[in-house]
């Protein structure tokens, strides 16, 4: 029965779907240039934010976005925040002297629990 339903079809060479009645989403073409002078095009959705740098599909080099007149688009420098460590955040809340005092209190407490010294000695 399976042989009968597939008779006359060339599997994998033709699609049963057609593009009839299909509306493609609006697109825009962006042109990029690599450092060695090669240009390549990338198609994005009309609503997408186009990145200023894109990797070339042919040679893997980074390409810079070109404007409509063929000049590179100026990159906007975004101020990045320097990542803070836990230590930096701790120093914002307490002074170094307060931290040393807390450390000493905690060490005294732990030593007292082990029976090495008494609290307040």
DSSP file (Angstrom, degrees, kcal/mol; ACC not computed):
  #  RESIDUE AA STRUCTURE BP1 BP2  ACC     N-H-->O    O-->H-N    N-H-->O    O-->H-N    TCO  KAPPA ALPHA  PHI   PSI    X-CA   Y-CA   Z-CA
    1    1 A X     >        0   0    0      0, 0.0     4,-1.5     0, 0.0     3,-0.2   0.000 360.0 360.0 360.0 -37.9    0.0    0.0    0.0
    2    2 A X  H  >  +     0   0    0      1,-0.2     4,-1.1     2,-0.2     5,-0.1   0.855 360.0  57.1 -64.9 -32.9    2.9    2.4    0.8
    3    3 A X  H  4 S+     0   0    0      1,-0.2     4,-0.5     2,-0.2    -1,-0.2   0.870 105.0  51.4 -65.2 -35.7    4.3    1.7   -2.7
    4    4 A X  H >4 S+     0   0    0      1,-0.2     3,-0.7    -3,-0.2    -1,-0.2   0.873 106.1  52.8 -70.5 -37.4    1.0    2.9   -4.3
    5    5 A X  H 3< S+     0   0    0     -4,-1.5    -1,-0.2     1,-0.2    -2,-0.2   0.754 114.4  42.3 -73.3 -21.9    0.8    6.2   -2.5
    6    6 A X  T >< S+     0   0    0     -4,-1.1     3,-1.9    -3,-0.2    -1,-0.2   0.429  83.0 127.1-101.6   0.3    4.3    7.2   -3.5
    7    7 A X  T <  S+     0   0    0     -3,-0.7     3,-0.1    -4,-0.5    -3,-0.0  -0.338  76.3  16.6 -63.0 133.6    4.2    6.1   -7.1
    8    8 A X  T 3  S+     0   0    0      1,-0.3     2,-0.4    -2,-0.1    -1,-0.3   0.376  98.3 116.5  88.8  -4.7    5.1    8.8   -9.5
    9    9 A X    <   -     0   0    0     -3,-1.9     2,-0.9     4,-0.0    -1,-0.3  -0.776  57.8-144.9 -98.9 141.8    6.8   11.0   -6.9
   10   10 A X    >>  -     0   0    0     -2,-0.4     3,-1.4    -3,-0.1     4,-0.9  -0.882  28.6-137.7-100.6 102.1   10.5   11.8   -7.0
   11   11 A X  T 34 S+     0   0    0     -2,-0.9     4,-0.1     1,-0.2    -5,-0.0  -0.356  78.0   6.7 -65.5 133.0   11.3   12.0   -3.3
   12   12 A X  T 34 S+     0   0    0      2,-0.3    -1,-0.2    -2,-0.1     3,-0.1   0.310 112.7  79.4  84.9  -8.8   13.5   14.8   -2.2
   13   13 A X  T <4 S+     0   0    0     -3,-1.4     2,-0.4     1,-0.2    -2,-0.2   0.716  92.6  37.4-104.6 -23.1   13.7   16.6   -5.5
   14   14 A X     <  -     0   0    0     -4,-0.9     2,-0.4     2,-0.0    -2,-0.3  -0.975  68.0-140.0-132.1 144.5   10.3   18.5   -5.5
   15   15 A X        -     0   0    0     -2,-0.4    -4,-0.0     2,-0.2    -2,-0.0  -0.788   7.7-147.4 -99.1 144.6    8.3   20.2   -2.9
   16   16 A X  S    S+     0   0    0     -2,-0.4     2,-0.3     2,-0.1    -1,-0.1   0.545  77.0  89.2 -84.7  -7.8    4.6   19.9   -2.8
   17   17 A X        -     0   0    0      2,-0.0     2,-0.3     0, 0.0    -2,-0.2  -0.638  61.9-160.4 -89.4 148.0    4.3   23.4   -1.3
   18   18 A X        -     0   0    0     -2,-0.3    -2,-0.1     2,-0.2     0, 0.0  -0.840  26.6-125.3-121.0 163.7    4.1   26.4   -3.6
   19   19 A X    >   +     0   0    0     -2,-0.3     3,-1.6     2,-0.1     2,-0.3   0.267  66.9 130.6 -89.3  11.8    4.8   30.1   -2.9
   20   20 A X  T 3  S+     0   0    0      1,-0.3    -2,-0.2     3,-0.0     3,-0.1  -0.508  78.4   6.4 -69.3 126.9    1.3   31.0   -4.0
   21   21 A X  T 3  S+     0   0    0     -2,-0.3     2,-0.5     1,-0.3    -1,-0.3   0.508  96.6 131.3  80.7   4.7   -0.4   33.2   -1.5
   22   22 A X    <   -     0   0    0     -3,-1.6     2,-0.6     2,-0.0    -1,-0.3  -0.797  42.1-159.3 -94.2 128.5    2.7   33.6    0.6
   23   23 A X        -     0   0    0     -2,-0.5     2,-0.2    -3,-0.1    -3,-0.0  -0.933  12.6-142.5-107.0 119.9    3.7   37.1    1.7
   24   24 A X        -     0   0    0     -2,-0.6     3,-0.1     1,-0.1     2,-0.1  -0.503  24.8-105.5 -78.6 149.0    7.3   37.5    2.7
   25   25 A X        -     0   0    0     -2,-0.2    -1,-0.1     1,-0.1     2,-0.0  -0.376  47.4 -87.4 -70.2 152.6    8.2   39.8    5.5
   26   26 A X        -     0   0    0     19,-0.1    20,-2.5    -2,-0.1    21,-0.3  -0.353  54.1-170.0 -62.0 139.0    9.8   43.2    4.6
   27   27 A X  E     -A   45   0A   0     18,-0.3     2,-0.4    19,-0.1    18,-0.2  -0.865  15.9-155.7-129.6 161.1   13.5   42.9    4.3
   28   28 A X  E     -A   44   0A   0     16,-2.8    16,-2.8    -2,-0.3     2,-0.5  -0.996  16.4-132.5-137.8 146.3   16.5   45.2    4.0
   29   29 A X  E     -A   43   0A   0     -2,-0.4     2,-0.4    14,-0.2    14,-0.2  -0.834  18.4-164.6-100.9 130.1   19.9   44.5    2.6
   30   30 A X  E     -A   42   0A   0     12,-3.0    12,-2.7    -2,-0.5     2,-0.4  -0.939   7.8-147.9-115.6 137.5   23.0   45.6    4.5
   31   31 A X  E     -A   41   0A   0     35,-0.5    35,-3.0    -2,-0.4     2,-0.3  -0.881  14.1-171.1-108.6 134.7   26.4   45.8    3.0
   32   32 A X  E     -AB  40  65A   0      8,-2.9     8,-2.2    -2,-0.4     2,-0.4  -0.905   8.7-153.6-122.9 150.9   29.6   45.1    5.0
   33   33 A X  E     -AB  39  64A   0     31,-2.1    31,-3.0    -2,-0.3     6,-0.2  -0.992  10.3-145.2-126.8 132.2   33.3   45.5    4.1
   34   34 A X  E >   - B   0  63A   0      4,-2.8     3,-1.7    -2,-0.4    29,-0.2  -0.353  34.5 -99.5 -85.7 172.5   36.2   43.6    5.6
   35   35 A X  T 3  S+     0   0    0     27,-0.5    -1,-0.1     1,-0.3    28,-0.1   0.783 122.4  57.4 -64.5 -28.1   39.7   45.0    6.3
   36   36 A X  T 3  S-     0   0    0      2,-0.1    -1,-0.3     1,-0.0    -3,-0.0   0.403 122.5-103.5 -86.1   4.7   41.0   43.4    3.0
   37   37 A X  S <  S+     0   0    0     -3,-1.7     2,-0.2     1,-0.3    -2,-0.1   0.337  74.5 137.8  96.7  -6.7   38.4   45.3    1.0
   38   38 A X        -     0   0    0     -5,-0.1    -4,-2.8     1,-0.0     2,-0.3  -0.496  37.7-153.6 -72.9 141.4   36.0   42.5    0.2
   39   39 A X  E     +A   33   0A   0     -6,-0.2     2,-0.3    -2,-0.2    -6,-0.2  -0.874  14.7 177.3-114.6 151.1   32.3   43.4    0.5
   40   40 A X  E     -A   32   0A   0     -8,-2.2    -8,-2.9    -2,-0.3     2,-0.4  -0.981  21.0-128.4-147.8 156.5   29.4   41.1    1.3
   41   41 A X  E     -A   31   0A   0     -2,-0.3     2,-0.4   -10,-0.2   -10,-0.2  -0.838  15.0-170.2-111.0 144.2   25.6   41.5    1.8
   42   42 A X  E     -A   30   0A   0    -12,-2.7   -12,-3.0    -2,-0.4     2,-0.5  -1.000  16.2-141.1-131.0 133.6   23.5   40.3    4.6
   43   43 A X  E     +A   29   0A   0     -2,-0.4     2,-0.3   -14,-0.2   -14,-0.2  -0.839  24.7 176.9-100.4 128.4   19.7   40.4    4.5
   44   44 A X  E     -A   28   0A   0    -16,-2.8   -16,-2.8    -2,-0.5     2,-0.1  -0.807  38.4 -88.6-121.6 163.2   17.8   41.4    7.7
   45   45 A X  E >   -A   27   0A   0     -2,-0.3     3,-1.1   -18,-0.2   -18,-0.3  -0.416  38.5-119.6 -64.4 148.6   14.2   41.9    8.6
   46   46 A X  T 3  S+     0   0    0    -20,-2.5   -19,-0.1     1,-0.3    -1,-0.1   0.773 115.2  49.0 -63.6 -24.7   13.1   45.5    8.0
   47   47 A X  T 3  S+     0   0    0    -21,-0.3    -1,-0.3     2,-0.1     2,-0.1   0.584  91.0 104.4 -89.5 -11.7   12.3   45.8   11.7
   48   48 A X  S <  S-     0   0    0     -3,-1.1     2,-0.6     1,-0.1    -4,-0.1  -0.357  76.4-117.6 -75.6 150.0   15.6   44.3   13.0
   49   49 A X        -     0   0    0     -2,-0.1     2,-0.4     1,-0.0    -1,-0.1  -0.786  33.5-132.8 -84.1 119.9   18.4   46.4   14.4
   50   50 A X        -     0   0    0     -2,-0.6     2,-0.1     1,-0.1    15,-0.0  -0.605  16.7-127.4 -80.5 125.6   21.3   46.0   12.1
   51   51 A X        -     0   0    0     -2,-0.4    -1,-0.1     1,-0.1     3,-0.0  -0.391   7.4-135.0 -70.8 150.8   24.7   45.3   13.8
   52   52 A X  S    S+     0   0    0      1,-0.1    13,-2.4    12,-0.1     2,-0.4   0.677  90.9  42.4 -79.8 -17.6   27.6   47.5   13.0
   53   53 A X  E     +C   64   0A   0     11,-0.2     2,-0.3   -21,-0.1    11,-0.2  -0.993  65.6 174.0-131.6 137.7   30.0   44.5   12.7
   54   54 A X  E     -C   63   0A   0      9,-2.1     9,-3.6    -2,-0.4     2,-0.3  -0.998  32.7-114.1-143.6 142.8   29.3   41.1   11.0
   55   55 A X  E     -C   62   0A   0     -2,-0.3     7,-0.2     7,-0.2     2,-0.2  -0.594  35.1-115.9 -79.3 133.9   31.5   38.1   10.3
   56   56 A X     >  -     0   0    0      5,-3.3     4,-1.3    -2,-0.3    -1,-0.1  -0.469  12.7-145.5 -68.6 133.7   32.1   37.4    6.6
   57   57 A X  T  4 S+     0   0    0     -2,-0.2    -1,-0.1     1,-0.1    -2,-0.0   0.704  95.2  46.9 -72.9 -17.7   30.7   34.1    5.5
   58   58 A X  T  4 S+     0   0    0      3,-0.1    -1,-0.1     1,-0.0    -3,-0.0   0.909 130.9   8.8 -90.8 -48.0   33.6   33.5    3.0
   59   59 A X  T  4 S-     0   0    0      2,-0.2    -2,-0.1     0, 0.0     3,-0.1   0.492  89.8-122.5-117.8  -3.3   36.8   34.3    4.9
   60   60 A X     <  +     0   0    0     -4,-1.3     2,-0.1     1,-0.3    -3,-0.1   0.467  64.3 136.2  79.3   1.2   35.6   34.8    8.6
   61   61 A X        -     0   0    0     -6,-0.1    -5,-3.3     1,-0.1     2,-0.4  -0.445  62.6-101.4 -78.4 156.6   36.9   38.3    8.9
   62   62 A X  E     - C   0  55A   0     -7,-0.2   -27,-0.5    -2,-0.1     2,-0.4  -0.633  36.0-153.6 -79.8 132.6   34.8   41.0   10.6
   63   63 A X  E     -BC  34  54A   0     -9,-3.6    -9,-2.1    -2,-0.4     2,-0.4  -0.838   7.5-134.3-106.5 146.2   33.1   43.3    8.2
   64   64 A X  E     -BC  33  53A   0    -31,-3.0   -31,-2.1    -2,-0.4   -11,-0.2  -0.806  30.2-106.0 -99.2 138.0   32.1   46.9    9.0
   65   65 A X  E     -B   32   0A   0    -13,-2.4     8,-2.7    -2,-0.4     2,-0.4  -0.366  33.6-148.0 -63.3 134.9   28.6   48.1    8.0
   66   66 A X  B     -D   72   0B   0    -35,-3.0   -35,-0.5     6,-0.2     6,-0.2  -0.835   8.3-130.3-105.6 144.3   28.6   50.5    5.1
   67   67 A X    >   -     0   0    0      4,-3.2     3,-1.8    -2,-0.4    -1,-0.1  -0.222  41.0 -88.2 -79.7 179.9   26.1   53.3    4.6
   68   68 A X  T 3  S+     0   0    0      1,-0.3    -1,-0.1     2,-0.1    -2,-0.0   0.760 128.6  53.4 -65.1 -24.4   24.2   53.8    1.3
   69   69 A X  T 3  S-     0   0    0      2,-0.1    -1,-0.3     3,-0.0     3,-0.1   0.420 121.3-105.0 -91.3   3.2   27.0   55.9   -0.1
   70   70 A X  S <  S+     0   0    0     -3,-1.8     2,-0.3     1,-0.3    -2,-0.1   0.492  79.6 124.9  92.8   4.2   29.7   53.3    0.6
   71   71 A X        -     0   0    0      1,-0.1    -4,-3.2    -5,-0.0    -1,-0.3  -0.725  69.6 -97.3 -95.4 148.0   31.4   54.9    3.6
   72   72 A X  B     -D   66   0B   0     -2,-0.3     2,-0.3    -6,-0.2    -6,-0.2  -0.341  39.1-114.4 -63.2 141.2   31.7   53.0    6.9
   73   73 A X        -     0   0    0     -8,-2.7     2,-0.3   -21,-0.1    -8,-0.1  -0.585  32.9-111.9 -75.2 134.2   29.1   53.8    9.5
   74   74 A X        -     0   0    0     -2,-0.3     2,-0.3     1,-0.1    -1,-0.1  -0.504  31.4-127.5 -69.6 130.7   30.5   55.5   12.5
   75   75 A X        -     0   0    0     -2,-0.3     2,-0.6     1,-0.0    -1,-0.1  -0.592  14.8-130.0 -80.8 138.0   30.3   53.2   15.5
   76   76 A X        -     0   0    0     -2,-0.3     2,-0.7     1,-0.0    -1,-0.0  -0.783  19.2-133.8 -88.9 123.2   28.6   54.6   18.6
   77   77 A X        -     0   0    0     -2,-0.6     2,-0.5     1,-0.0    -1,-0.0  -0.665  18.9-157.2 -80.1 115.7   30.8   54.0   21.7
   78   78 A X        -     0   0    0     -2,-0.7     2,-0.5     1,-0.0    -1,-0.0  -0.816  20.0-121.5 -95.4 129.2   28.6   52.7   24.5
   79   79 A X        -     0   0    0     -2,-0.5     2,-0.3     1,-0.0    -1,-0.0  -0.574  30.4-153.1 -72.3 119.5   30.0   53.3   27.9
   80   80 A X        -     0   0    0     -2,-0.5     2,-0.3     1,-0.0    -1,-0.0  -0.729  12.9-120.7 -96.5 143.6   30.4   49.9   29.6
   81   81 A X        -     0   0    0     -2,-0.3     2,-0.5     1,-0.1    -1,-0.0  -0.603  25.5-119.3 -80.5 139.6   30.2   49.5   33.3
   82   82 A X        -     0   0    0     -2,-0.3     2,-0.1     1,-0.1    -1,-0.1  -0.670  36.2-111.9 -77.0 127.8   33.2   47.9   34.9
   83   83 A X        -     0   0    0     -2,-0.5     2,-0.4     1,-0.1    -1,-0.1  -0.364  30.2-141.6 -64.5 137.8   32.2   44.7   36.6
   84   84 A X        -     0   0    0     -2,-0.1     2,-0.1     4,-0.0    -1,-0.1  -0.803   8.2-140.5-101.5 140.7   32.3   44.9   40.4
   85   85 A X     >  -     0   0    0     -2,-0.4     4,-1.9     1,-0.1     5,-0.2  -0.393  30.5-103.8 -88.4 172.5   33.4   42.0   42.5
   86   86 A X  H  > S+     0   0    0      1,-0.2     4,-2.2     2,-0.2     5,-0.2   0.869 123.4  55.9 -63.7 -35.5   31.9   40.9   45.8
   87   87 A X  H  > S+     0   0    0      2,-0.2     4,-2.3     1,-0.2    -1,-0.2   0.912 105.3  51.0 -63.9 -42.7   34.9   42.5   47.6
   88   88 A X  H  > S+     0   0    0      1,-0.2     4,-1.0     2,-0.2    -1,-0.2   0.911 111.5  47.4 -61.1 -42.7   34.2   45.9   45.9
   89   89 A X  H  X S+     0   0    0     -4,-1.9     4,-0.8     1,-0.2    -1,-0.2   0.862 110.5  52.6 -67.9 -34.8   30.6   45.8   46.9
   90   90 A X  H >X S+     0   0    0     -4,-2.2     4,-2.1     1,-0.2     3,-0.8   0.899 106.2  53.3 -66.4 -40.4   31.6   44.9   50.5
   91   91 A X  H 3< S+     0   0    0     -4,-2.3    -1,-0.2     1,-0.2    -2,-0.2   0.720 101.8  60.5 -68.9 -19.8   34.0   47.8   50.6
   92   92 A X  H 3< S+     0   0    0     -4,-1.0    -1,-0.2    -3,-0.2    -2,-0.2   0.799 112.8  37.3 -72.5 -28.3   31.2   50.1   49.6
   93   93 A X  H << S+     0   0    0     -4,-0.8     2,-0.3    -3,-0.8    -2,-0.2   0.784 124.0  27.5 -94.0 -30.2   29.2   49.1   52.7
   94   94 A X  S  < S-     0   0    0     -4,-2.1    -1,-0.1     3,-0.0     2,-0.1  -0.927  73.6-118.2-134.9 154.7   32.0   48.8   55.3
   95   95 A X     >  -     0   0    0     -2,-0.3     4,-2.0     1,-0.1     5,-0.1  -0.437  34.1-110.5 -84.1 166.9   35.4   50.2   56.0
   96   96 A X  H  > S+     0   0    0      1,-0.2     4,-2.2     2,-0.2     5,-0.2   0.875 119.1  54.3 -66.4 -35.6   38.4   48.0   56.2
   97   97 A X  H  > S+     0   0    0      2,-0.2     4,-2.1     1,-0.2    -1,-0.2   0.906 107.8  50.0 -64.4 -41.7   38.7   48.5   60.0
   98   98 A X  H  > S+     0   0    0      1,-0.2     4,-2.4     2,-0.2    -1,-0.2   0.898 110.4  50.6 -62.9 -39.5   35.1   47.4   60.5
   99   99 A X  H  X S+     0   0    0     -4,-2.0     4,-2.4     2,-0.2    -2,-0.2   0.897 109.4  49.7 -66.0 -40.1   35.8   44.3   58.4
  100  100 A X  H  X S+     0   0    0     -4,-2.2     4,-2.3     2,-0.2    -1,-0.2   0.888 110.9  50.5 -65.6 -37.7   38.9   43.4   60.4
  101  101 A X  H  X S+     0   0    0     -4,-2.1     4,-2.3     2,-0.2    -2,-0.2   0.919 111.2  47.8 -64.9 -44.1   36.9   43.8   63.6
  102  102 A X  H  X S+     0   0    0     -4,-2.4     4,-2.3     2,-0.2    -2,-0.2   0.896 111.2  51.6 -62.8 -39.9   34.1   41.5   62.3
  103  103 A X  H  X S+     0   0    0     -4,-2.4     4,-2.6     2,-0.2    -2,-0.2   0.926 109.7  48.7 -62.3 -44.9   36.7   38.9   61.2
  104  104 A X  H  X S+     0   0    0     -4,-2.3     4,-2.5     1,-0.2    -2,-0.2   0.910 110.8  50.9 -63.8 -41.9   38.3   38.9   64.6
  105  105 A X  H  X S+     0   0    0     -4,-2.3     4,-2.2     1,-0.2    -1,-0.2   0.920 112.3  47.0 -59.6 -43.8   34.9   38.5   66.4
  106  106 A X  H  X S+     0   0    0     -4,-2.3     4,-2.4     2,-0.2    -2,-0.2   0.898 111.5  50.1 -67.9 -40.7   34.1   35.6   64.1
  107  107 A X  H  X S+     0   0    0     -4,-2.6     4,-2.5     2,-0.2    -1,-0.2   0.913 110.3  50.6 -63.2 -42.2   37.4   33.9   64.6
  108  108 A X  H  X S+     0   0    0     -4,-2.5     4,-2.1     1,-0.2    -2,-0.2   0.912 111.0  49.4 -60.3 -42.6   37.1   34.3   68.4
  109  109 A X  H  X S+     0   0    0     -4,-2.2     4,-1.8     1,-0.2    -2,-0.2   0.923 112.4  46.6 -63.1 -44.7   33.7   32.7   68.3
  110  110 A X  H  X S+     0   0    0     -4,-2.4     4,-1.4     1,-0.2    -1,-0.2   0.884 111.7  50.5 -67.4 -38.4   34.8   29.8   66.2
  111  111 A X  H  X>S+     0   0    0     -4,-2.5     5,-2.3     1,-0.2     4,-0.7   0.877 108.8  53.0 -66.6 -35.6   37.9   29.2   68.4
  112  112 A X  H  <5S+     0   0    0     -4,-2.1     3,-0.5     1,-0.2    -2,-0.2   0.869 105.5  54.0 -66.6 -35.9   35.6   29.2   71.4
  113  113 A X  H  <5S+     0   0    0     -4,-1.8    -1,-0.2     1,-0.2    -2,-0.2   0.846 108.8  48.7 -66.6 -32.7   33.4   26.6   69.8
  114  114 A X  H  <5S-     0   0    0     -4,-1.4    -1,-0.2    -5,-0.1    -2,-0.2   0.616 116.0-118.2 -81.5 -12.4   36.4   24.3   69.3
  115  115 A X  T  <5S+     0   0    0     -4,-0.7    -3,-0.2    -3,-0.5    -2,-0.1   0.651  79.5 121.8  86.7  15.7   37.4   24.8   72.9
  116  116 A X  S   <S-     0   0    0     -5,-2.3     2,-0.3     1,-0.2    -4,-0.2   0.926  81.8  -3.9 -77.8 -46.2   40.8   26.5   72.1
  117  117 A X  S    S-     0   0    0     -6,-0.6    -2,-0.3    -9,-0.2     2,-0.3  -0.913  76.0-105.5-139.8 167.7   40.1   29.8   73.9
  118  118 A X    >   -     0   0    0     -2,-0.3     3,-1.4    -3,-0.1     2,-0.2  -0.666  42.0 -97.2 -94.6 153.3   37.2   31.4   75.8
  119  119 A X  T 3  S+     0   0    0     -2,-0.3    -1,-0.1     1,-0.2   -10,-0.0  -0.470 108.4  16.4 -67.5 135.1   35.1   34.2   74.4
  120  120 A X  T 3         0   0    0     -2,-0.2    -1,-0.2     1,-0.1   -12,-0.0   0.537 360.0 360.0  83.4   6.4   36.3   37.6   75.6
  121  121 A X    <         0   0    0     -3,-1.4    -2,-0.1   -13,-0.1    -1,-0.1   0.480 360.0 360.0 -85.8 360.0   39.6   36.4   76.8
